[in-house]
Amino acid sequence: MIGVLIGIVILAIVIYVGVLIYQQRIRRQVVALTTKKESMVAIPLKDELALVGQLSLTGQSLERYQSLQTDYADITTNRFPRIDEQLNQLLADARGVNVLQLKKNLDKVTLLVNQTDELVQSVQEKLASLQEVDKQHREAVQQLEHKYQDLRKTLLAKNFAFGPSIDGLEERLGQLEGNFDTFTQLTQEGDHERAADVLSQLQDDTKQLDDLIDTIPPLYKDLTVVFPDQLKELKAGYQQLSAEHFHFGDQDILAQVTAIEQHIQENLATLSDLRPADAQVVNERIAKQIDQIYDLMQTEIDAKQPVEKNLDGIAKFIAHAQNQSHMLLNELDRLGQNYTLDHHELETARELNEQLRHIDGIYQQDVQTLTGKTATYSQILAHQQQQEKDLEQIEKQQADILKSVAGLADEERQARDTLQQFDFDLHSLRRQVENLNLPGIPQSYLDYFFVVRDEVAQLATDMDQPQIDMERITKQLLIIQTDLDTLREKTEDLVDSSQLAEQLLQYANRYQTSHANVAEASQKASDLFEHQYQYAQALETIATVLDEVEPGSYKRLEDAYYQRKGTDKPHRTTKD
Protein backbone atom coordinates (compact mmCIF):
# COMPACT_ATOMS: atom_id res chain seq x y z
CA MET A 1 0.00 0.00 0.00
CA ILE A 2 2.81 2.39 0.95
CA GLY A 3 4.63 1.49 -2.31
CA VAL A 4 1.59 2.40 -4.36
CA LEU A 5 1.29 5.73 -2.63
CA ILE A 6 4.97 6.42 -3.22
CA GLY A 7 4.51 5.54 -6.87
CA ILE A 8 1.55 7.89 -7.17
CA VAL A 9 3.49 10.68 -5.51
CA ILE A 10 6.47 10.17 -7.84
CA LEU A 11 4.17 10.12 -10.88
CA ALA A 12 2.50 13.31 -9.78
CA ILE A 13 5.86 14.95 -9.29
CA VAL A 14 6.99 13.85 -12.78
CA ILE A 15 3.78 15.16 -14.35
CA TYR A 16 4.08 18.42 -12.53
CA VAL A 17 7.71 18.87 -13.58
CA GLY A 18 6.75 18.05 -17.18
CA VAL A 19 3.99 20.61 -17.15
CA LEU A 20 6.36 23.25 -15.76
CA ILE A 21 8.91 22.48 -18.48
CA TYR A 22 6.26 22.67 -21.24
CA GLN A 23 4.91 25.95 -19.85
CA GLN A 24 8.43 27.36 -19.91
CA ARG A 25 8.85 26.22 -23.53
CA ILE A 26 5.57 27.88 -24.50
CA ARG A 27 6.72 31.13 -22.92
CA ARG A 28 10.02 30.99 -24.88
CA GLN A 29 8.17 30.47 -28.15
CA VAL A 30 5.82 33.33 -27.31
CA VAL A 31 8.86 35.54 -26.78
CA ALA A 32 10.30 34.46 -30.16
CA LEU A 33 7.01 35.14 -31.95
CA THR A 34 6.72 38.51 -30.23
CA THR A 35 10.24 39.41 -31.39
CA LYS A 36 9.41 38.41 -34.98
CA LYS A 37 6.23 40.49 -34.87
CA GLU A 38 8.14 43.52 -33.55
CA SER A 39 10.66 43.17 -36.44
CA MET A 40 7.72 43.34 -38.84
CA VAL A 41 6.40 46.42 -37.12
CA ALA A 42 9.82 48.02 -37.49
CA ILE A 43 9.67 47.77 -41.30
CA PRO A 44 8.76 51.27 -42.59
CA LEU A 45 5.93 50.16 -44.85
CA LYS A 46 4.02 53.38 -44.12
CA ASP A 47 6.91 55.53 -45.32
CA GLU A 48 7.43 53.38 -48.40
CA LEU A 49 3.72 53.59 -49.22
CA ALA A 50 3.91 57.34 -48.91
CA LEU A 51 6.92 57.49 -51.28
CA VAL A 52 5.20 55.34 -53.87
CA GLY A 53 2.04 57.34 -53.45
CA GLN A 54 3.94 60.43 -54.58
CA LEU A 55 4.56 58.81 -57.99
CA SER A 56 1.10 59.78 -59.26
CA LEU A 57 0.29 56.25 -60.32
CA THR A 58 -2.56 55.50 -62.69
CA GLY A 59 -4.11 52.55 -64.43
CA GLN A 60 -2.93 49.07 -63.50
CA SER A 61 -0.03 50.46 -61.46
CA LEU A 62 -2.49 52.49 -59.35
CA GLU A 63 -4.63 49.40 -58.91
CA ARG A 64 -1.58 47.49 -57.67
CA TYR A 65 -0.71 50.34 -55.29
CA GLN A 66 -4.22 50.44 -53.92
CA SER A 67 -4.12 46.70 -53.39
CA LEU A 68 -0.89 47.13 -51.42
CA GLN A 69 -2.55 49.83 -49.31
CA THR A 70 -5.33 47.39 -48.52
CA ASP A 71 -2.79 44.75 -47.53
CA TYR A 72 -1.00 47.29 -45.33
CA ALA A 73 -4.27 48.23 -43.62
CA ASP A 74 -5.01 44.54 -43.02
CA ILE A 75 -1.55 44.07 -41.51
CA THR A 76 -1.70 47.06 -39.15
CA THR A 77 -5.37 47.13 -38.12
CA ASN A 78 -6.15 43.45 -38.16
CA ARG A 79 -3.19 41.09 -38.15
CA PHE A 80 -0.89 42.85 -35.69
CA PRO A 81 -3.69 43.29 -33.05
CA ARG A 82 -4.76 39.68 -33.49
CA ILE A 83 -1.18 38.52 -33.02
CA ASP A 84 -0.84 40.60 -29.81
CA GLU A 85 -4.13 39.30 -28.48
CA GLN A 86 -3.33 35.64 -29.17
CA LEU A 87 0.20 35.89 -27.77
CA ASN A 88 -1.10 37.51 -24.52
CA GLN A 89 -3.78 34.88 -24.23
CA LEU A 90 -1.16 32.17 -24.79
CA LEU A 91 0.96 33.58 -21.93
CA ALA A 92 -2.05 33.58 -19.64
CA ASP A 93 -3.03 30.06 -20.62
CA ALA A 94 0.54 28.88 -20.08
CA ARG A 95 -0.11 29.05 -16.33
CA GLY A 96 -2.66 26.25 -16.64
CA VAL A 97 -2.16 22.60 -17.24
CA ASN A 98 -4.27 22.09 -20.39
CA VAL A 99 -1.32 21.03 -22.54
CA LEU A 100 -3.35 20.02 -25.59
CA GLN A 101 -5.12 23.36 -25.78
CA LEU A 102 -1.80 25.20 -25.36
CA LYS A 103 -0.32 23.27 -28.32
CA LYS A 104 -3.32 24.06 -30.52
CA ASN A 105 -3.23 27.78 -29.67
CA LEU A 106 0.54 27.93 -30.22
CA ASP A 107 0.19 26.42 -33.71
CA LYS A 108 -2.56 28.85 -34.56
CA VAL A 109 -0.65 31.98 -33.58
CA THR A 110 2.56 30.68 -35.20
CA LEU A 111 0.70 30.25 -38.52
CA LEU A 112 -0.72 33.77 -38.23
CA VAL A 113 2.72 35.27 -37.56
CA ASN A 114 4.31 33.44 -40.50
CA GLN A 115 1.53 34.42 -42.91
CA THR A 116 1.74 38.01 -41.78
CA ASP A 117 5.51 38.01 -42.26
CA GLU A 118 5.10 36.70 -45.80
CA LEU A 119 2.51 39.39 -46.51
CA VAL A 120 4.77 42.13 -45.12
CA GLN A 121 7.67 40.90 -47.26
CA SER A 122 5.42 40.77 -50.35
CA VAL A 123 4.12 44.30 -49.81
CA GLN A 124 7.64 45.61 -49.31
CA GLU A 125 8.94 43.85 -52.47
CA LYS A 126 6.04 45.07 -54.61
CA LEU A 127 6.49 48.65 -53.37
CA ALA A 128 10.18 48.40 -54.25
CA SER A 129 9.24 46.97 -57.67
CA LEU A 130 6.92 49.89 -58.37
CA GLN A 131 9.68 52.32 -57.46
CA GLU A 132 12.22 50.44 -59.62
CA VAL A 133 9.86 50.27 -62.62
CA ASP A 134 9.17 53.98 -62.31
CA LYS A 135 12.91 54.64 -62.16
CA GLN A 136 13.64 52.40 -65.14
CA HIS A 137 10.88 53.90 -67.23
CA ARG A 138 12.04 57.42 -66.54
CA GLU A 139 15.59 56.45 -67.43
CA ALA A 140 14.27 54.75 -70.58
CA VAL A 141 12.51 57.96 -71.53
CA GLN A 142 15.80 59.84 -71.35
CA GLN A 143 17.76 57.13 -73.19
CA LEU A 144 15.22 56.71 -75.96
CA GLU A 145 14.87 60.45 -76.38
CA HIS A 146 18.65 60.72 -76.79
CA LYS A 147 18.64 57.76 -79.21
CA TYR A 148 15.92 59.27 -81.37
CA GLN A 149 17.79 62.54 -81.51
CA ASP A 150 20.89 60.66 -82.76
CA LEU A 151 18.85 58.74 -85.34
CA ARG A 152 17.20 61.90 -86.57
CA LYS A 153 20.58 63.64 -86.86
CA THR A 154 21.99 60.69 -88.83
CA LEU A 155 19.08 60.66 -91.26
CA LEU A 156 19.29 64.40 -91.76
CA ALA A 157 23.06 64.63 -92.04
CA LYS A 158 23.55 61.54 -94.26
CA ASN A 159 20.28 61.25 -96.13
CA PHE A 160 22.27 60.90 -99.39
CA ALA A 161 23.75 57.63 -98.11
CA PHE A 162 20.33 55.95 -97.86
CA GLY A 163 19.07 56.65 -101.38
CA PRO A 164 15.49 55.49 -101.95
CA SER A 165 15.36 54.05 -98.42
CA ILE A 166 15.31 57.49 -96.78
CA ASP A 167 11.53 57.91 -97.04
CA GLY A 168 10.84 54.57 -95.42
CA LEU A 169 13.42 55.23 -92.69
CA GLU A 170 11.94 58.61 -91.86
CA GLU A 171 8.48 57.05 -91.75
CA ARG A 172 9.77 54.40 -89.35
CA LEU A 173 11.35 57.11 -87.21
CA GLY A 174 8.06 59.04 -87.13
CA GLN A 175 6.20 55.94 -85.99
CA LEU A 176 8.77 55.36 -83.26
CA GLU A 177 8.50 58.93 -82.03
CA GLY A 178 4.71 58.58 -81.83
CA ASN A 179 5.04 55.42 -79.78
CA PHE A 180 7.69 57.12 -77.67
CA ASP A 181 5.29 59.94 -76.87
CA THR A 182 2.75 57.37 -75.75
CA PHE A 183 5.34 55.69 -73.54
CA THR A 184 6.45 59.00 -72.09
CA GLN A 185 2.88 59.98 -71.26
CA LEU A 186 2.15 56.61 -69.60
CA THR A 187 5.36 56.90 -67.60
CA GLN A 188 4.57 60.41 -66.44
CA GLU A 189 1.05 59.34 -65.50
CA GLY A 190 2.48 56.42 -63.55
CA ASP A 191 0.70 53.71 -65.59
CA HIS A 192 3.76 51.52 -65.58
CA GLU A 193 1.99 48.29 -66.50
CA ARG A 194 0.87 49.64 -69.88
CA ALA A 195 4.13 51.58 -70.26
CA ALA A 196 6.09 48.33 -69.90
CA ASP A 197 4.19 46.76 -72.82
CA VAL A 198 4.82 49.81 -74.99
CA LEU A 199 8.50 49.93 -73.95
CA SER A 200 9.20 46.34 -75.02
CA GLN A 201 7.84 46.92 -78.51
CA LEU A 202 9.49 50.32 -78.67
CA GLN A 203 12.93 48.87 -77.89
CA ASP A 204 12.53 46.16 -80.56
CA ASP A 205 11.43 48.69 -83.20
CA THR A 206 14.27 51.06 -82.25
CA LYS A 207 16.86 48.30 -82.65
CA GLN A 208 15.43 47.37 -86.05
CA LEU A 209 15.64 50.98 -87.22
CA ASP A 210 19.17 51.27 -85.87
CA ASP A 211 20.17 48.11 -87.77
CA LEU A 212 18.62 49.44 -90.97
CA ILE A 213 20.56 52.69 -90.67
CA ASP A 214 23.80 50.69 -90.22
CA THR A 215 23.28 48.13 -93.01
CA ILE A 216 21.66 50.13 -95.81
CA PRO A 217 24.47 52.66 -96.64
CA PRO A 218 27.15 50.11 -97.67
CA LEU A 219 24.59 48.21 -99.76
CA TYR A 220 23.44 51.45 -101.40
CA LYS A 221 27.06 52.46 -102.06
CA ASP A 222 27.74 49.16 -103.84
CA LEU A 223 24.64 49.62 -106.00
CA THR A 224 25.26 53.25 -106.89
CA VAL A 225 29.06 53.60 -106.86
CA VAL A 226 31.07 50.38 -106.72
CA PHE A 227 29.08 48.25 -109.17
CA PRO A 228 28.47 51.04 -111.74
CA ASP A 229 32.18 51.94 -111.72
CA GLN A 230 33.08 48.30 -112.29
CA LEU A 231 30.55 47.95 -115.10
CA LYS A 232 31.87 51.12 -116.70
CA GLU A 233 35.38 49.68 -116.51
CA LEU A 234 34.17 46.38 -118.00
CA LYS A 235 32.49 48.16 -120.91
CA ALA A 236 35.62 50.18 -121.65
CA GLY A 237 37.78 47.05 -121.38
CA TYR A 238 35.46 45.15 -123.68
CA GLN A 239 35.57 47.92 -126.28
CA GLN A 240 39.36 48.01 -126.13
CA LEU A 241 39.71 44.22 -126.36
CA SER A 242 37.21 44.08 -129.23
CA ALA A 243 39.27 46.72 -131.06
CA GLU A 244 42.29 44.45 -130.57
CA HIS A 245 40.30 41.54 -132.08
CA PHE A 246 39.71 39.60 -128.87
CA HIS A 247 36.67 37.31 -128.90
CA PHE A 248 34.87 35.48 -126.13
CA GLY A 249 33.25 32.49 -127.75
CA ASP A 250 29.54 32.23 -127.03
CA GLN A 251 29.77 34.68 -124.09
CA ASP A 252 27.87 37.94 -124.78
CA ILE A 253 29.61 40.30 -122.37
CA LEU A 254 27.52 43.37 -123.20
CA ALA A 255 24.29 41.42 -122.65
CA GLN A 256 25.63 40.24 -119.30
CA VAL A 257 26.50 43.83 -118.32
CA THR A 258 22.98 44.97 -119.28
CA ALA A 259 21.46 42.18 -117.18
CA ILE A 260 23.56 43.23 -114.18
CA GLU A 261 22.44 46.85 -114.61
CA GLN A 262 18.84 45.63 -114.50
CA HIS A 263 19.57 43.67 -111.32
CA ILE A 264 21.01 46.82 -109.75
CA GLN A 265 17.83 48.78 -110.44
CA GLU A 266 15.68 45.99 -109.06
CA ASN A 267 17.80 45.78 -105.93
CA LEU A 268 17.47 49.53 -105.34
CA ALA A 269 13.72 48.92 -105.16
CA THR A 270 14.39 46.17 -102.62
CA LEU A 271 16.33 48.67 -100.49
CA SER A 272 13.49 51.16 -100.86
CA ASP A 273 11.21 48.52 -99.29
CA LEU A 274 13.67 48.34 -96.35
CA ARG A 275 14.68 44.70 -97.03
CA PRO A 276 18.46 44.85 -96.58
CA ALA A 277 18.84 41.09 -96.01
CA ASP A 278 17.34 40.35 -99.43
CA ALA A 279 19.37 43.18 -100.98
CA GLN A 280 22.57 41.72 -99.47
CA VAL A 281 21.94 38.36 -101.19
CA VAL A 282 21.42 40.07 -104.57
CA ASN A 283 24.49 42.29 -104.07
CA GLU A 284 26.64 39.22 -103.48
CA ARG A 285 25.24 37.63 -106.63
CA ILE A 286 25.96 40.78 -108.64
CA ALA A 287 29.53 40.95 -107.30
CA LYS A 288 30.08 37.32 -108.33
CA GLN A 289 28.72 37.98 -111.84
CA ILE A 290 31.01 40.99 -112.24
CA ASP A 291 34.02 38.94 -111.09
CA GLN A 292 33.14 36.25 -113.63
CA ILE A 293 33.19 38.81 -116.46
CA TYR A 294 36.57 40.12 -115.26
CA ASP A 295 37.87 36.53 -115.16
CA LEU A 296 36.48 35.86 -118.65
CA MET A 297 38.27 38.86 -120.12
CA GLN A 298 41.48 38.16 -118.22
CA THR A 299 41.44 34.55 -119.43
CA GLU A 300 41.47 35.70 -123.04
CA ILE A 301 44.24 38.22 -122.36
CA ASP A 302 46.36 35.56 -120.62
CA ALA A 303 45.75 33.00 -123.40
CA LYS A 304 46.93 35.15 -126.33
CA GLN A 305 50.70 35.00 -125.71
CA PRO A 306 50.99 31.23 -125.14
CA VAL A 307 48.72 30.58 -128.15
CA GLU A 308 51.00 32.57 -130.45
CA LYS A 309 54.09 31.05 -128.88
CA ASN A 310 52.81 27.47 -129.31
CA LEU A 311 51.79 27.74 -132.97
CA ASP A 312 55.16 26.87 -134.48
CA GLY A 313 55.88 24.11 -131.98
CA ILE A 314 52.52 22.42 -132.52
CA ALA A 315 52.98 22.61 -136.30
CA LYS A 316 56.40 20.93 -136.08
CA PHE A 317 55.05 18.34 -133.65
CA ILE A 318 52.20 17.47 -136.05
CA ALA A 319 54.57 17.31 -139.03
CA HIS A 320 56.99 15.05 -137.17
CA ALA A 321 54.19 12.73 -136.05
CA GLN A 322 52.78 12.61 -139.60
CA ASN A 323 56.22 11.74 -141.00
CA GLN A 324 56.59 9.01 -138.38
CA SER A 325 53.14 7.73 -139.30
CA HIS A 326 54.06 7.61 -143.01
CA MET A 327 57.27 5.70 -142.27
CA LEU A 328 55.45 3.34 -139.93
CA LEU A 329 52.73 2.53 -142.45
CA ASN A 330 55.32 1.89 -145.17
CA GLU A 331 57.34 -0.36 -142.86
CA LEU A 332 54.24 -2.30 -141.78
CA ASP A 333 53.18 -2.68 -145.42
CA ARG A 334 56.61 -4.05 -146.30
CA LEU A 335 56.70 -6.38 -143.31
CA GLY A 336 53.12 -7.46 -143.97
CA GLN A 337 54.23 -8.94 -147.31
CA ASN A 338 56.59 -11.34 -145.52
CA TYR A 339 55.13 -11.73 -142.04
CA THR A 340 51.78 -12.19 -140.42
CA LEU A 341 51.11 -9.26 -138.06
CA ASP A 342 49.05 -10.82 -135.28
CA HIS A 343 48.45 -7.83 -133.02
CA HIS A 344 46.54 -5.48 -135.34
CA GLU A 345 49.64 -3.36 -135.82
CA LEU A 346 48.55 -2.10 -139.22
CA GLU A 347 44.99 -1.28 -138.08
CA THR A 348 46.32 0.58 -135.03
CA ALA A 349 48.78 2.55 -137.18
CA ARG A 350 45.97 3.57 -139.53
CA GLU A 351 43.82 4.69 -136.58
CA LEU A 352 46.74 6.78 -135.28
CA ASN A 353 47.15 8.30 -138.74
CA GLU A 354 43.44 9.20 -138.75
CA GLN A 355 43.84 10.85 -135.35
CA LEU A 356 46.70 12.90 -136.75
CA ARG A 357 44.52 14.05 -139.63
CA HIS A 358 41.84 15.14 -137.14
CA ILE A 359 44.40 16.99 -134.98
CA ASP A 360 45.85 18.70 -138.05
CA GLY A 361 42.34 19.70 -139.17
CA ILE A 362 41.62 21.43 -135.85
CA TYR A 363 45.03 23.10 -135.96
CA GLN A 364 44.39 24.44 -139.49
CA GLN A 365 40.98 25.79 -138.42
CA ASP A 366 42.57 27.56 -135.45
CA VAL A 367 45.20 29.09 -137.73
CA GLN A 368 42.46 30.36 -140.04
CA THR A 369 40.56 32.00 -137.14
CA LEU A 370 43.79 33.62 -135.98
CA THR A 371 44.53 34.86 -139.48
CA GLY A 372 40.98 36.11 -139.87
CA LYS A 373 41.13 37.72 -136.40
CA THR A 374 38.05 35.85 -135.21
CA ALA A 375 39.85 33.58 -132.73
CA THR A 376 38.86 32.92 -129.14
CA TYR A 377 42.29 32.50 -127.60
CA SER A 378 41.22 30.42 -124.60
CA GLN A 379 39.57 27.86 -126.89
CA ILE A 380 42.66 27.63 -129.09
CA LEU A 381 44.89 27.30 -126.01
CA ALA A 382 42.70 24.42 -124.80
CA HIS A 383 43.06 22.83 -128.28
CA GLN A 384 46.84 23.21 -128.16
CA GLN A 385 47.14 21.70 -124.70
CA GLN A 386 45.04 18.71 -125.75
CA GLN A 387 46.96 18.37 -129.01
CA GLU A 388 50.27 18.16 -127.15
CA LYS A 389 48.91 15.37 -124.95
CA ASP A 390 47.43 13.50 -127.93
CA LEU A 391 50.59 13.85 -130.04
CA GLU A 392 52.77 12.57 -127.23
CA GLN A 393 50.49 9.54 -126.84
CA ILE A 394 50.44 8.92 -130.60
CA GLU A 395 54.22 9.01 -130.90
CA LYS A 396 54.53 6.64 -127.96
CA GLN A 397 52.14 4.18 -129.62
CA GLN A 398 54.03 4.53 -132.91
CA ALA A 399 57.30 3.74 -131.15
CA ASP A 400 55.74 0.73 -129.42
CA ILE A 401 54.51 -0.67 -132.75
CA LEU A 402 57.92 -0.19 -134.39
CA LYS A 403 59.61 -1.85 -131.45
CA SER A 404 57.25 -4.82 -131.62
CA VAL A 405 57.94 -5.49 -135.34
CA ALA A 406 61.55 -4.32 -135.56
CA GLY A 407 63.00 -7.74 -134.70
CA LEU A 408 60.94 -9.85 -137.11
CA ALA A 409 63.76 -10.27 -139.64
CA ASP A 410 66.27 -11.16 -136.92
CA GLU A 411 63.79 -13.57 -135.43
CA GLU A 412 63.34 -15.17 -138.84
CA ARG A 413 67.09 -15.60 -139.28
CA GLN A 414 67.43 -17.09 -135.84
CA ALA A 415 64.46 -19.39 -136.50
CA ARG A 416 66.02 -20.63 -139.78
CA ASP A 417 69.34 -21.25 -138.04
CA THR A 418 67.52 -23.17 -135.31
CA LEU A 419 65.57 -25.16 -137.93
CA GLN A 420 68.83 -26.10 -139.62
CA GLN A 421 70.23 -27.18 -136.25
CA PHE A 422 67.11 -29.28 -135.57
CA ASP A 423 67.50 -31.05 -138.90
CA PHE A 424 71.20 -31.69 -138.22
CA ASP A 425 70.41 -33.04 -134.73
CA LEU A 426 67.77 -35.41 -136.14
CA HIS A 427 70.20 -36.79 -138.74
CA SER A 428 72.90 -37.11 -136.08
CA LEU A 429 70.61 -39.09 -133.76
CA ARG A 430 69.48 -41.29 -136.64
CA ARG A 431 73.08 -42.07 -137.64
CA GLN A 432 73.92 -42.77 -133.98
CA VAL A 433 71.18 -45.40 -133.80
CA GLU A 434 71.98 -46.86 -137.24
CA ASN A 435 75.66 -47.26 -136.25
CA LEU A 436 74.60 -49.65 -133.46
CA ASN A 437 73.69 -52.29 -136.09
CA LEU A 438 70.85 -53.46 -133.86
CA PRO A 439 68.50 -56.20 -135.01
CA GLY A 440 65.63 -53.72 -134.81
CA ILE A 441 64.39 -50.45 -133.26
CA PRO A 442 61.68 -50.30 -130.55
CA GLN A 443 58.39 -49.09 -132.01
CA SER A 444 57.89 -46.54 -129.19
CA TYR A 445 61.22 -44.94 -130.07
CA LEU A 446 60.39 -44.90 -133.77
CA ASP A 447 56.99 -43.33 -133.08
CA TYR A 448 58.53 -40.53 -131.05
CA PHE A 449 61.32 -40.01 -133.61
CA PHE A 450 58.78 -39.64 -136.43
CA VAL A 451 56.72 -37.17 -134.35
CA VAL A 452 59.76 -34.94 -133.89
CA ARG A 453 60.71 -35.36 -137.54
CA ASP A 454 57.20 -34.31 -138.64
CA GLU A 455 57.33 -31.30 -136.32
CA VAL A 456 60.60 -30.20 -137.90
CA ALA A 457 59.15 -30.76 -141.38
CA GLN A 458 56.06 -28.71 -140.52
CA LEU A 459 58.27 -25.92 -139.17
CA ALA A 460 60.22 -25.93 -142.45
CA THR A 461 56.95 -25.75 -144.39
CA ASP A 462 55.69 -22.83 -142.28
CA MET A 463 59.00 -21.03 -142.73
CA ASP A 464 58.69 -21.32 -146.51
CA GLN A 465 55.25 -19.58 -146.62
CA PRO A 466 54.96 -16.19 -148.41
CA GLN A 467 53.87 -14.69 -145.06
CA ILE A 468 55.54 -16.05 -142.00
CA ASP A 469 53.69 -16.03 -138.68
CA MET A 470 56.65 -15.47 -136.38
CA GLU A 471 54.56 -15.79 -133.23
CA ARG A 472 53.45 -19.27 -134.33
CA ILE A 473 57.00 -20.09 -135.42
CA THR A 474 58.35 -19.14 -132.01
CA LYS A 475 55.86 -21.43 -130.27
CA GLN A 476 56.82 -24.28 -132.62
CA LEU A 477 60.51 -23.74 -131.89
CA LEU A 478 59.92 -24.06 -128.16
CA ILE A 479 57.87 -27.24 -128.59
CA ILE A 480 60.36 -28.87 -130.97
CA GLN A 481 63.29 -28.00 -128.72
CA THR A 482 61.60 -29.73 -125.80
CA ASP A 483 60.65 -32.76 -127.85
CA LEU A 484 64.12 -33.00 -129.38
CA ASP A 485 65.70 -32.94 -125.92
CA THR A 486 63.42 -35.80 -124.93
CA LEU A 487 64.32 -37.71 -128.13
CA ARG A 488 67.99 -37.22 -127.36
CA GLU A 489 67.45 -38.76 -123.89
CA LYS A 490 65.55 -41.67 -125.43
CA THR A 491 68.38 -42.20 -127.91
CA GLU A 492 70.96 -42.25 -125.13
CA ASP A 493 68.84 -44.75 -123.22
CA LEU A 494 68.54 -46.93 -126.34
CA VAL A 495 72.29 -46.85 -126.93
CA ASP A 496 73.24 -47.52 -123.32
CA SER A 497 70.71 -50.28 -122.70
CA SER A 498 71.50 -52.11 -125.98
CA GLN A 499 75.30 -51.90 -125.51
CA LEU A 500 75.19 -52.98 -121.87
CA ALA A 501 72.72 -55.79 -122.63
CA GLU A 502 75.03 -57.11 -125.35
CA GLN A 503 78.07 -57.01 -123.03
CA LEU A 504 76.24 -58.72 -120.16
CA LEU A 505 74.98 -61.50 -122.47
CA GLN A 506 78.55 -62.18 -123.54
CA TYR A 507 79.74 -62.12 -119.91
CA ALA A 508 76.93 -64.54 -118.89
CA ASN A 509 78.24 -67.22 -121.27
CA ARG A 510 80.79 -68.30 -118.64
CA TYR A 511 77.96 -69.35 -116.27
CA GLN A 512 75.52 -70.96 -118.70
CA THR A 513 76.86 -74.53 -118.27
CA SER A 514 77.23 -74.29 -114.50
CA HIS A 515 74.10 -72.33 -113.64
CA ALA A 516 70.75 -73.25 -115.12
CA ASN A 517 69.17 -69.98 -114.08
CA VAL A 518 71.80 -68.04 -116.00
CA ALA A 519 71.17 -70.14 -119.08
CA GLU A 520 67.42 -69.58 -118.78
CA ALA A 521 67.81 -65.80 -118.24
CA SER A 522 70.28 -65.61 -121.15
CA GLN A 523 67.76 -67.31 -123.41
CA LYS A 524 64.99 -64.94 -122.37
CA ALA A 525 67.20 -61.85 -122.64
CA SER A 526 68.43 -62.92 -126.07
CA ASP A 527 64.83 -63.28 -127.27
CA LEU A 528 64.00 -59.79 -125.95
CA PHE A 529 67.12 -58.43 -127.65
CA GLU A 530 67.05 -60.22 -131.00
CA HIS A 531 63.36 -60.51 -131.74
CA GLN A 532 61.37 -58.06 -129.58
CA TYR A 533 63.93 -55.22 -129.59
CA GLN A 534 63.24 -54.56 -125.87
CA TYR A 535 66.82 -53.75 -124.94
CA ALA A 536 66.12 -52.23 -121.54
CA GLN A 537 64.12 -55.29 -120.47
CA ALA A 538 66.79 -57.59 -121.86
CA LEU A 539 69.42 -55.69 -119.83
CA GLU A 540 67.36 -55.88 -116.66
CA THR A 541 66.68 -59.61 -117.14
CA ILE A 542 70.34 -60.64 -117.55
CA ALA A 543 71.66 -58.09 -115.01
CA THR A 544 69.38 -59.45 -112.28
CA VAL A 545 70.51 -63.06 -112.63
CA LEU A 546 74.21 -62.13 -112.92
CA ASP A 547 74.04 -60.22 -109.60
CA GLU A 548 72.57 -63.36 -108.02
CA VAL A 549 75.42 -65.52 -109.30
CA GLU A 550 78.18 -62.94 -108.99
CA PRO A 551 77.13 -60.09 -106.69
CA GLY A 552 78.37 -56.66 -107.88
CA SER A 553 79.15 -57.88 -111.35
CA TYR A 554 76.55 -55.69 -113.07
CA LYS A 555 77.74 -52.52 -111.35
CA ARG A 556 81.35 -53.28 -112.22
CA LEU A 557 80.55 -53.86 -115.88
CA GLU A 558 78.27 -50.77 -115.97
CA ASP A 559 80.91 -48.51 -114.45
CA ALA A 560 83.49 -49.76 -116.89
CA TYR A 561 81.09 -49.07 -119.79
CA TYR A 562 80.50 -45.46 -118.83
CA GLN A 563 84.18 -44.97 -118.12
CA ARG A 564 85.02 -46.13 -121.66
CA LYS A 565 82.21 -44.02 -123.02
CA GLY A 566 83.51 -40.96 -121.19
CA THR A 567 80.11 -39.87 -119.77
CA ASP A 568 78.47 -39.92 -116.39
CA LYS A 569 76.07 -42.66 -115.57
CA PRO A 570 72.47 -41.45 -116.11
CA HIS A 571 69.90 -41.90 -113.41
CA ARG A 572 68.09 -45.19 -114.07
CA THR A 573 66.11 -47.46 -111.79
CA THR A 574 66.93 -51.19 -112.15
CA LYS A 575 66.52 -54.29 -110.08
CA ASP A 576 69.48 -55.34 -107.99
Salt bridges, closest charged atoms under 4 A:
ASP74 OD2 - ARG79 NE 2.85
ASP84 OD2 - LYS37 NZ 3.08
ASP107 OD2 - LYS103 NZ 2.67
ASP134 OD2 - ARG138 NE 2.92
ASP134 OD1 - HIS192 NE2 2.80
ASP150 OD2 - HIS146 NE2 3.31
GLU177 OE2 - ARG152 NH2 1.73
ASP191 OD2 - ARG194 NH1 3.76
GLU193 OE2 - ARG64 NH1 2.73
ASP210 OD2 - LYS147 NZ 3.10
ASP211 OD2 - LYS207 NZ 3.09
GLU261 OE2 - LYS235 NZ 2.71
ASP273 OD2 - ARG275 NH1 3.61
ASP278 OD2 - ARG275 NE 3.06
ASP312 OD2 - LYS316 NZ 3.24
GLU331 OE2 - ARG334 NH2 2.57
GLU354 OE1 - ARG357 NH1 3.26
ASP366 OD2 - HIS383 ND1 2.94
GLU395 OE2 - HIS320 ND1 2.47
ASP400 OD2 - LYS396 NZ 3.27
ASP410 OD1 - ARG413 NH2 1.78
GLU412 OE2 - ARG416 NE 3.13
ASP423 OD2 - HIS427 NE2 3.51
ASP425 OD2 - ARG488 NH2 3.33
GLU434 OE2 - ARG430 NE 3.09
ASP454 OD1 - ARG453 NE 3.76
ASP462 OD2 - ARG472 NH1 2.35
ASP464 OD1 - ARG416 NH1 3.79
GLU471 OE1 - HIS343 NE2 3.14
ASP485 OD1 - ARG488 NH1 3.09
GLU492 OE1 - LYS565 NZ 2.95
ASP493 OD1 - ARG572 NH2 3.83
ASP496 OD1 - LYS565 NZ 2.53
ASP496 OD2 - ARG572 NH2 3.97
ASP527 OD1 - HIS531 ND1 3.29
GLU550 OE2 - ARG556 NH2 3.02
GLU558 OE1 - LYS569 NZ 2.71
ASP559 OD2 - LYS555 NZ 2.85
